[in-house]
Amino acid sequence: MCMSKGERRKIGERGQVTIPKELRERFGLMGGDDVVIREEAGQLVIERAVTREELAEGYRRRAQRTGELAEQLEGISTEANDHLGDSPDW
């Protein structure tokens, strides 16, 4: 079944809509998963919610990268001071 043009679904009395199986499988959605529903440019957008674990992992990676950059900058700053002298006290 091709989803490029969409698949027509009815909204139940309680506002529920079933996401087609093909899309659930493609996006890794399972019963009980959280999704975010928002409006974007006049359209409804449904996307998988970021889990706490995914968010925490993202923060860990960012902190690690920030530490790596700080180390690189410290080396660059030391090298610049060696070649140019200390920066003036302003």
C-alpha positions in Angstrom: 0.0 0.0 0.0 1.5 3.4 -1.0 1.3 6.1 1.7 2.6 8.9 -0.4 -0.9 10.3 -1.0 -2.1 9.3 2.5 -4.7 6.9 3.7 -8.2 8.1 4.6 -9.2 7.4 8.3 -12.2 8.2 10.4 -11.9 10.1 13.6 -13.7 8.2 16.4 -16.2 9.8 18.8 -13.4 10.3 21.3 -11.1 11.9 18.8 -9.0 8.8 18.2 -7.4 7.9 14.9 -5.6 4.7 14.0 -2.1 5.2 12.5 -1.8 2.7 9.6 0.3 -0.3 10.4 2.9 0.4 7.6 3.6 3.8 9.1 3.8 2.5 12.7 6.3 -0.1 11.6 8.3 2.4 9.5 8.6 4.9 12.3 8.9 2.3 15.1 5.7 3.2 16.8 4.0 0.7 19.1 1.0 0.7 21.3 1.6 2.8 24.5 4.3 5.0 22.8 4.0 8.8 23.2 3.6 11.0 20.2 3.5 14.8 19.8 0.7 16.3 17.8 1.2 19.9 16.6 0.2 22.3 13.9 2.7 23.4 11.4 1.9 25.6 8.4 -1.8 24.8 8.7 -1.2 21.0 8.8 -1.4 18.5 11.7 2.0 16.9 12.3 2.3 13.7 14.4 5.8 12.7 15.5 7.3 10.2 17.9 8.1 11.9 21.2 11.7 11.9 22.4 12.1 9.6 25.3 13.9 10.6 28.5 16.7 8.2 27.7 17.2 9.7 24.2 17.2 13.2 25.6 19.7 12.2 28.3 21.9 10.6 25.7 21.8 13.7 23.6 22.8 15.8 26.6 25.7 13.4 27.4 27.0 13.6 23.8 26.8 17.4 23.9 28.6 17.6 27.2 31.3 15.3 25.9 31.7 17.4 22.7 31.8 20.6 24.7 34.5 19.2 26.9 36.5 18.1 23.9 36.2 21.6 22.4 37.2 23.3 25.6 40.4 21.1 25.7 41.1 22.1 22.1 40.6 25.8 22.8 42.8 25.6 25.9 45.6 24.2 23.7 45.1 26.8 21.1 45.0 29.6 23.7 48.3 28.3 25.3 49.9 28.1 21.9 48.8 31.6 21.0 50.2 33.0 24.3 53.5 31.3 23.7 53.8 33.0 20.3 52.1 36.3 21.0 52.7 36.8 24.7 50.0 37.2 27.4 46.9 39.2 26.6 46.8 42.7 28.0 44.8 43.3 31.2 42.0 45.6 30.2 
